[in-house]
């Protein structure tokens, strides 16, 4: 990923005022963060397999909010109305009972 703009690793909680290049860079950075989270969740799931925990261990994974990455001309989560990108969050539950 090539980016030659000013340091920009987390957006302000405000209207988008950054250049299209900065917006693209932030989306790239956020995608990298999600990839890291996915890799670590994979390690948890692999450990559940390795230790045979699926028969007696409940697993709940969720987040508290989404995040605007320039959609609707806003950054972050402090925007009314609550757009789908902020309100729609993942949740999955494994209950072996």
N, C-alpha and C positions, 0 to 999 in steps of 0.2 A: 504494500500500500504506500503510495507516494503522496505526501502532503508537505507543502512548503510554506504553510501559513503560520500565524502566531500560535503559541502554545494554547491548546484548547482540549482539555481532557474531561471536562464535565460542564454541561450547559447551565446557564443561569435559569432560575425559575421565573421566566418572563416570556414576553413575545420574542419571536425569532428576529434578531437584528443582524445575524451573522451572514456571511457570504454563502452562496450555494456550495462552495468548496469546503467551508467549515462545517456546514450541515452534513455533507457527505462524509467528512472525516469523523464527525461525532457518531454517525450511524455505523461506520466501520469499527470504531472503538467499542461501541455498545455491543455489536455483533461479536467482537472478540471476547468481551466480558461474558456474554451468554454462552459462548463456546467453552470457556473455562468452567463455568457453572455446570454445564452439561457433562464435561469430562469428570468433574468431581462427583456429581450425582451417579455417573456410571461406575465410579470406584465404590460408592456405597452399595449399589445394586450388585456389583461383582462380589463384594464381601458378603452380602446376604446369601449369594449362591455358594461361595466358598465355605461358609460356616453353617450352611444348611439352616438358615434362620427363617425361611419363608413359612414354615409350619407353625411357628409360635411367636412371631414378631409382627406387630402392626407397623406399617410405614405410612406416614402422611407427609405429602409434599405440597406446599402451596406458597403463594406470595401474597403480600398485602396490597399491592397496587401495580398497575402498569406504568408506562412512562411514555410521554410524548417526545418524539425525536424530530420535531419540526412539523408534524402533522397539525393541521388546523392553525398553522402559523404560531405554534406555542412550543415551548420546551417544558419538560418535566411533568409534574402531576398536580400542581396547585391551580387548576383551571376549572371554572364553571362554564358551561355544564360539564359534567363528567362524561367525557367522550369514551367510546368503546375501547380505545387503546389504553385508557387508564382503568376503567371499571372491569374489563374482561380479564380475569386472572386464572392461571392454571391451578388446578387442584386434582390430585389423585391420591387415592387411599387404597392400601392393601390391608385387608382384615382377614386373617386366616381362619377365623371362627366360622 
